[in-house]
Amino acid sequence: MSQHPHLHEIAKNRMSPFTKMLGLEFKSLEKGLCTLLLSIREEHFNGTARVHGGVIFSLLDSAMGAAAFSVLEPHESTATVECKINYTRAVIGGELECFGKVVHAGTRTVVVDGEIWQDGALVAKALGTFARI
């Protein structure tokens, strides 16, 4: 399997305007693995002064999607088909580190494991399926 020709360009230029708006930053991106960082800002909070679950999900979906993308053929793209997430602790500030790791790259889908950590504590755990398009 050849490496996708845009892999390093994506890491350098972010994945999309949406991820840029959220403030996601690549720490690393290689075949089958992605690490993203997010420094929490005021805009990330919900009405109870905790980081909104949608921000947590977007961080996981982005890291897992990039990991899935990294194992595709150069002519392929990907889209989220399904994602199961467990939120394990509330976030009230600081920085989050998110890991996406491909656990199975099939001919039609890619299954990816995702985790978010903060200061040695698990914040969220996910398992996602991504289509090969």
Backbone torsions as a table, in degrees:
resi	resn	phi	psi	omega
1	MET	NA	130.2	179.8
2	SER	-84.9	154.9	179.3
3	GLN	-77.5	139.1	179.7
4	HIS	-60.5	130.7	-173.6
5	PRO	-67.7	-17.8	-177.1
6	HIS	-100.9	9.1	-174.4
7	LEU	-56.2	-52.5	-177.0
8	HIS	-73.4	-30.4	176.2
9	GLU	-63.7	-40.7	178.9
10	ILE	-63.6	-45.6	179.2
11	ALA	-62.6	-36.6	-178.8
12	LYS	-73.1	-39.8	-172.6
13	ASN	-106.1	11.5	-175.9
14	ARG	67.9	165.3	-174.5
15	MET	-83.2	-35.8	-174.5
16	SER	-162.9	166.6	174.1
17	PRO	-59.6	-32.7	179.7
18	PHE	-64.1	-46.8	-179.6
19	THR	-66.8	-32.1	176.0
20	LYS	-66.0	-42.7	178.4
21	MET	-60.2	-40.8	179.2
22	LEU	-69.9	-26.6	-178.8
23	GLY	94.7	19.2	179.1
24	LEU	-69.3	141.6	178.5
25	GLU	-131.7	137.6	176.0
26	PHE	-74.5	132.0	168.7
27	LYS	-97.1	-42.9	176.6
28	SER	-157.1	152.1	176.0
29	LEU	-149.7	119.1	176.8
30	GLU	-143.7	176.1	-175.8
31	LYS	-57.6	114.7	176.8
32	GLY	84.8	-3.1	-176.5
33	LEU	-139.3	140.7	175.1
34	CYS	-143.7	139.3	173.0
35	THR	-126.4	125.0	176.7
36	LEU	-117.9	152.8	176.2
37	LEU	-119.3	150.5	174.4
38	LEU	-142.6	118.5	171.7
39	SER	-88.4	122.6	-174.6
40	ILE	-69.4	132.8	177.9
41	ARG	-121.1	166.4	-179.6
42	GLU	-55.2	-36.3	-178.3
43	GLU	-66.6	-15.1	-178.4
44	HIS	-82.0	-11.1	-173.2
45	PHE	-84.6	150.0	171.9
46	ASN	-93.1	-170.6	-177.5
47	GLY	-69.2	-11.0	179.6
48	THR	-105.9	18.9	176.7
49	ALA	63.8	31.2	173.5
50	ARG	-123.0	156.3	178.6
51	VAL	-64.4	130.7	-178.4
52	HIS	-60.7	139.4	179.0
53	GLY	-58.7	-29.7	177.9
54	GLY	-66.6	-31.1	175.4
55	VAL	-68.7	-44.0	177.9
56	ILE	-60.8	-46.5	179.1
57	PHE	-61.9	-43.7	-179.2
58	SER	-61.6	-38.5	176.8
59	LEU	-62.7	-47.8	178.3
60	LEU	-62.9	-47.7	-178.5
61	ASP	-60.6	-38.5	-179.6
62	SER	-69.0	-44.1	179.4
63	ALA	-67.8	-43.0	179.5
64	MET	-68.2	-39.4	177.9
65	GLY	-63.4	-40.4	177.9
66	ALA	-67.0	-39.6	176.9
67	ALA	-62.7	-42.9	177.8
68	ALA	-62.6	-45.4	-179.4
69	PHE	-58.4	-34.1	-175.2
70	SER	-68.0	-16.0	180.0
71	VAL	-104.5	3.4	-178.6
72	LEU	-80.2	162.7	172.8
73	GLU	-74.1	157.0	-177.0
74	PRO	-55.7	-28.5	-178.9
75	HIS	-88.5	-2.2	-175.3
76	GLU	-98.2	160.5	171.8
77	SER	-131.8	-176.7	-178.8
78	THR	-145.5	159.2	175.7
79	ALA	-149.0	146.3	178.3
80	THR	-68.2	129.5	176.8
81	VAL	-100.9	-40.9	-175.4
82	GLU	-157.7	148.1	175.4
83	CYS	-151.2	131.7	177.0
84	LYS	-113.8	125.3	-176.4
85	ILE	-128.7	141.0	171.0
86	ASN	-116.3	124.6	174.3
87	TYR	-91.7	125.1	-173.5
88	THR	-110.6	-15.3	175.3
89	ARG	-160.9	151.6	178.4
90	ALA	-77.4	149.3	177.7
91	VAL	-115.6	129.1	-178.6
92	ILE	-118.9	5.0	177.7
93	GLY	159.8	-172.3	176.6
94	GLY	87.0	-152.3	-178.2
95	GLU	-124.9	142.5	178.0
96	LEU	-112.5	144.4	175.0
97	GLU	-120.1	126.8	-174.7
98	CYS	-120.5	134.4	-178.7
99	PHE	-117.7	132.6	172.0
100	GLY	-119.7	131.5	-177.9
101	LYS	-137.2	123.6	177.6
102	VAL	-68.2	127.4	177.1
103	VAL	-107.4	-17.6	175.7
104	HIS	-159.2	124.7	175.9
105	ALA	-113.2	98.5	-179.8
106	GLY	-91.6	-173.9	-178.2
107	THR	-78.9	-22.4	179.9
108	ARG	-119.1	-25.0	-179.1
109	THR	-138.4	162.1	175.6
110	VAL	-127.1	128.7	178.4
111	VAL	-102.5	131.3	-174.1
112	VAL	-132.1	136.4	175.6
113	ASP	-93.9	139.3	178.3
114	GLY	-134.9	144.9	176.8
115	GLU	-142.8	144.7	171.1
116	ILE	-117.9	132.9	179.9
117	TRP	-124.7	148.2	172.8
118	GLN	-142.1	120.9	177.6
119	ASP	49.9	45.4	177.2
120	GLY	78.8	4.8	-179.6
121	ALA	-116.2	138.1	177.7
122	LEU	-72.8	126.7	179.6
123	VAL	-97.6	-40.6	-179.2
124	ALA	-158.2	151.8	-179.8
125	LYS	-133.0	136.5	-177.5
126	ALA	-142.5	157.8	171.2
127	LEU	-134.4	123.8	-176.3
128	GLY	-125.3	154.4	174.1
129	THR	-118.7	132.8	-176.6
130	PHE	-123.9	135.0	179.8
131	ALA	-78.4	146.7	168.9
132	ARG	-92.8	116.9	-176.6
133	ILE	-112.0	NA	NA
